[in-house]
Amino acid sequence: MKLWGGRFTKETNQLVHNFNESLSFDQKFYRQDIRGSIAHVTMLAKQGILSQEDKDAIVNGLEGILTDIEEGRLAIEAGAEDIHSFVEEKLTERIGEAGKRLHTGRSRNDQVALDMKLYTRDQVKEMDHLLYALLQELLKVMEENLDTFMPGFTHLQKAQPITLAHHIGAYFEMFSRDRSRLHDIYERMNYCPLGSGALAGTTYPLDRAYTAELLDFYGPTLNSMDSVADRDYLLELLGAMSIIAMHLSRFCEEIIIWNTNEYRFVEIDDSYSTGSSIMPQKKNPDIAELIRGKTGRVYGAMVSLLTTMKGLPLAYNKDMQEDKELTFDAMDTVKGCILLFTGMISSMTFRKDVMEASAKNGFTNATDAADYLVKHGVPFRDAHGIVGQLVLFCIDRGIALDDMSLEEFKAISPVFEEDIYEAISMKTCVEKRITIGAPGEAAMKQVIEVYKKQLAEKTGL
């Protein structure tokens, strides 16, 4: 059954039908379509546009269709143009003439807009919950690794000593911002387009505020043309998902590096690794690599929809049907990546001894050696040069700064005394950095308390 056949004298060419149909992918929101229809007819009955008898028949019929789909008694099969046509056709088959009154006072344009908003809103909530679970896992790793020393990097070169807790905290900040973006999107998108009609509203005395209330929106949208042509919320979500994917990809890149034989900072659990068909020694970080790889797929969806929307005049155009497949794929991809990443992190072993040895052997305490000299009256520029000589001396002998004898220190600068060893120990280098946001244990404990409070106050949409 088509919702628009009366004006036509020929059947649609089958190739045209196949090209035009959307049931193959918009069936994803059958729940949202049925929920929206129930709210719509409830409002129509309240306004006296539908009889109570017709309303009850339609609601009972729609609830029966939903139950049958959920329990596998009704399959969504090809034939209908879209999910809206499918539901209405099945409803009319079941309850007769009353089913034809379902579409009173609405257009497929505002129906599509509603269904996509309801579906997207559910997806935003689900993504928020997944990020919340990931943040909880990261917080656990932070609490367990306040004294796990490791090198911090710039330019992929060892720079200064930090802790694993501090490093993980950087990603906690990133994923917290991701949640904040999802909350912002939810706030902006949560207005109901139903009742906007094709583009200019309707002459029926609809109560759009009541429909919005039934569907848990903040209220109705205020311009009917924008209501059916708006895809900003999808573009915002695709942008937010692209950033989530980018954050996951960055973290995965570090895990992949840390997992190499050269670093050995982490041991990825066997359940999140694969082997080689030819090299029996291999244990590959395939899940981390796939998450990194799928980031481009999410970016592609955003660019595709931006390109689709860039030249469209008001109001609705069929091009907008292209908002669904790639967006659905991006939603599923990002949710799957967050879920897998959380599992991988929770089962990963961090090799504390290797991390600390790497920090020590990478001269990450060189800046602290220079600071030691400055505190003993040496100008910083001179101190910088002296410590550069120390580093060259150690490189020539294959040792760390900590391994030098006091006599060797003094041979380069007589300012050095026995307390240099304490000054450049990993523990001292990290723990004396106590300003908020720094890796020192006191500062990190303050930050962890802030994070705990954040998670306790904002447990999800």
N, C-alpha and C positions, 0 to 999 in steps of 0.2 A: 504494500500500500504506500502510495506517495502522498505527501501532504499538500501537493500543488498541482495535481493532474488535470483539473477541470478546464484549464485554458488550452490544453494541448489536444491535438487530434491524432498524433502518432505516438507509438511507444518509443521510449528512449533506446537508441542503438546500444547493444550490449557492451561494446567497447567504451562508449560514453558513460554508461552506467558504472562499469568497473573503474573508470578513471575518476568518476564523480563521487562514488560512494565513500562513506567514512565509517561504516559499521565495523569494519575489520579492526579499527583501532579505537573508535570512540565508545565501543562497548565497555571499555574500562570503567566508564562512569555510569553504569546502569543504576547503581544505588543512588547516586546523586540525582539522576534524572527522575527516578521514582519519588525520591524525597521532595524534590522541587515541585513535582506535579501534585503531590498530596497537599503541600502548603498552598499551592495555587488554587486548587478547587475548594479547599477549606475557606480561603479568603473569598472566593466567588460566592459560596453559600452564605457567608456572613453578610455580604453586600446585597444578597437577594438576586444575584445574577444567575445562580443555579439553585434548583430546588434542593431541599435537604435530602430528599429521596435519591436524586441523581448524585449528589455529593457522596452519600453513604455507599452507593453502588460503585462509584469510581474508586473511592478510597479502599474499599474491600477488595475490589478487583486488582488494584495496584499492589496492595499488600500481598495478595495471593501470588501475583507474578514474581514479586521480590522473593518470597519464600520458595517458590518453585525453582527459580534460578539458583538461589543459594544452596538448595538441597539436591540439585542436579536433575530435577524432573523436567525442567524447561531449558533447552539449549538455545543459545543465541546463534542462529545459523544465518548464513549468507542469504540474501534476497532482498531484505529491506535496505533502504538507502543509508539509514543511520540509526542510532540507538533510539532516537525519539520516535521515528516511524515504527520501529520494531515494537516498542512498548505500547504505543497507541493501537497498533494493529492487533496485538494479542489482547489488549483490554477490550476492544470492540468485539472480538471473537467471543470473549467470555461473558460480557454483560450486555451486549447489544447496543441499541441506539444511544444510551447514556454515554458510552465510551466516546462517541463522536463529539460530545460537548466538552471533553477534556481540554481542548485547545482554545476554548473561548477566552478572548481578551489577552492573548499572547501570540507572539511570532516565534518561529524557529530561531530567529536571530537572538532575541533576549533569552530564549530557552538554552541555546548553546552557551551564551555568555554566563548564564547562571550555573549550568552544569560544570563548566570549566573552572569557575571560581570556587564552587563547592569542592571539587576534586582537588584543586590546587591548595585550597585551605587545609584540607586533610593531609596533603603531602607535606606542607610546611610544618604542621604539628608533628608528623612522624619524624621528619628530619631533625627537628628541634630535640625530640626525645633521644634520638640516636647520638646527637652531639653531646647531650647531657651525660649519657652513659660513657662516652669517650672521655669527657672532662673528668668524670669521677675516677676513671682508670688512670689518667695522667696525674691526678692529684695523689693517688695512692703511690705511684712511682716516685713522685717528688718527696713525699713524706719519708719514704724508705731510703732516699739517697741524698740526704742533706750533707753527708760527709764523703760522698763518692767523687773524688777529684778527677778531673779530666781536662784536656786542652780545649780552650775556646779558639775558634778559627776566624781569621779574615783572609780573603783571597784563597781559601782552602789551605792556608799556611797556619801552623800553630802560632797562636798569638799570646794569650794570657791564660792562666789557670782559672777554671770555674768549677762548678759541681754539676753532676748530672741533673740534680733537682733544678738548678738554674736554667740549664739547657732545655729541659722539658717544659719549664715554666714559660719559655718563649712561645712554645706551641699552645700552651694553655691560653695565653693571651690571644693568639690567632683564632682559635676555635671559639673562644668567648665572644670575640667580635663577630664571628660567623653567626652565632646565636642571636646577637643583637640585631644583625641585619635581617634575619628571619622574622624577628619580632616587629621590626619596622615595616617590613613588607606586609605582614599580617594586618597591622594597624591601618595601612593605607588601602589595602584591597578589600577590607571587610565591610563592603557596602553592596546592597542587593540590586542587580540590574533588572530583575524580573518586573514586568509591567512597562518596560520601555517600548515594547512592540517591535516592529521592524526597524524603526528609527524615530518615530514621531509620537510615541505613546498610543493611547487608544481612547475611544469615546466611552468605553464602559467605565462605570464609577468604581474603579479599583481602589483598594486600600493598600497601597504599596508599603506603608510603614508596618502594617499588620503582617504582610507576607515576610518582610525583612525580619520581624521579630520571631516569627515561627521558625525561620531558618538560622537564627542566632547571628544575624548581621547587626551592625550598629544602627543601620537605617537604610533607606533607599538611596540609590545614586540620584544625582540632581540634574543630569542632562541626558536625555534619551539617545541622542546621537552618539555621544561619547560612550554611553553604556554598552552599546552593541559593537562599537569599533575599538574599544580599549583593550590593548594587550600589554600595557605598561607593566602590570603586575607580573606577567609571565617573563617579560624582559628583565625586570628587577630580580626575579627568582633565578633566572638563568645566569644573571650576573653574580648573584650570591652563591649559586652552586658552582660556578666557575672558580670563584675565590676559594670555596671549600675544597674543591678538587686540587687547586694549586697548592693550598696548604698541605693537603695529604701527600701530594706529589713531592713537595720539598722534604717533608719528613721521611718519606719512603726513600728518596735519594740518599739521605744521610744514613738511614738504616742499611741500605745496600752497600754504601762505602764502609760503614762500621762492621759489616758482616764479612768483608773480604779477609783473606789470609794476612794481608799487610796490616790491617787494623786490629781485627779480632776483638772489637769492643763489645760485640753482642753475639749471642747464639740464638738464631731463630729456631723456634720449636719445629720438630719434624712435621707436625700437622699443618704448618704453613710454609713448607718448603717442598721442592721436587728434586729429582735426580736427573742424571744424564743417561741416555740410551746407550752410550758408548764409553763414557768415562766413569767408572764405578766410584771414584773418590768424590764426585761432585755433589754438592748440596746447594741448590740454587734458590735465591730469594724471589721466586716467581710471583708470589702474591704482591710483594712490594713493587716489583717491576710492572705488573699489570695495572695496579692502581695508578702508578706514575703514567703509564701509557694511556689509560682511559681519560686522562685529563683533557687531551686534545679532542676527544669525542664530545665532551661537555662544552668546550669552547665552540666547537662546530655548530652545535645547536643554537647557541646564543647568536652567533654571526648569521646563521641561516634565518632566524626570525627577525633580526634587525633588518636584514636585506629584504625580506618579504614585506615588512611594514613601511619601509622608507618612502615608497611612492604611492601609497594608497590614499585616495580621497575619501572624505566622509560619505556614507557612513559604513555599513557592512559591505565587504567584498568577499567573494569566494576564496580569494587568496588566503584569507585568514584561517581556512581549514588546515593550512600547513602549520598552524601553531601547535598541533597535537603530537604527531608521531615523534618528532625529535625531542620535544619537551618531555613526553612520557619516558622516552629512552634516557634522557639526561637525569630525570628524577630517579628512575630505577638504578641507573649507574652510580649516582652519588650515594644513594642509600646503601647500596651493596658495598661500595668502597668504605664507607664509614664503619659499617658493621664488621667487615673483614679486618680492617685496620685495628679496630678495638680489640678483636680477638687475638691478632698477631702481637700487639703490644702487651696484652695481659699474660701471654704465654712466653714472652721473650726473656732470656737470661742476660743480665748486664754483667760484664766481666770487670769488676771494680779494680782489681789489681792491674790489669792491662791498661785500663784508662789512666790510672795514676802514673804508671811507669811511662806512658806516652807523654803525659803532661811534663814530667820531670825531664825526659830526654829530648824534649822539643824546645828547651830554653824558654818555656813560657814564663819563667820567673826572672827573665832578664830585666824587665821594666822595674821590678821590685829591687833588683840589685842596684840599678841606677838611682832609685828613690833612696836607698840606703846611703849612697854617697852624698846625695843632695842634703839629707838630714845631718850629715857630718861636715857640711860647709862647702862641698864641691859644687860649682855651678852646673846646672843640668846639662848644658851643651858639652861640657868636659866629661861629666859622668856618662853621658851617652857614648862618647868615644871610648872611654875606659872599658865599659861593659862590652862594647863591640870587640875590643881586643880579647876580653875574657872568652867570648863566644868563639872567636877564631882559634884561640888556644885549645878549647875543649873539642872543637871539630877536628883539629889536627890529631888529637889523642883519642878521639872516640869516647869521650866521657861527658857527663852532665856537669853543670855548674856546682851542684851539690857535692860532686865527687872531688873537686879541687882541694888541695891542701891549703892551709892558711898561708904557708910560705909562698905558694904559687899565686894566691890572691895578692899578697903583699908585693910580690915581684912586679906586678902590674900597677898597683896603687897601694902605698903604705897606709892609706886611710882604713883599709879593711882590718877588722878585728874578729875575735872569736864569735861575736854575736851575729856575724853575717849569715851563719848557717841557719839560725832561727829565723832571720829576716827573710830568707829566700825559700824556706820550707813551703811545701804546697799548702799545708794547713794555715800558716801565717799569711801567705799570699792571698788566700781566699777569705779568711775570716776577718781580716782587717778592713775588708771592703763592706762597710756596714750601712752605707746610705740606702734608703729604700729603693728597691729595684736592682740592687747589686747582689752578688752570689754569696756574701757572708751568711753564716748560719743564722745569726740574730735577725738580719734583714729578711732572709727567706722564710723564717718562721712567722714573721709579721705578714708577709704576703700570703702564705698558706692559709692563715686565719681569715684574711680578706676573701680568698677564693672559696673557702668553706662557707662563709657567710653568703657569698653570691649564689652558690649552688643551693643553699638552703632557702633563700628568698625567692629564687626564680627557678622553679622546678619544671617549667614547661608551659607551653601555650594551652 
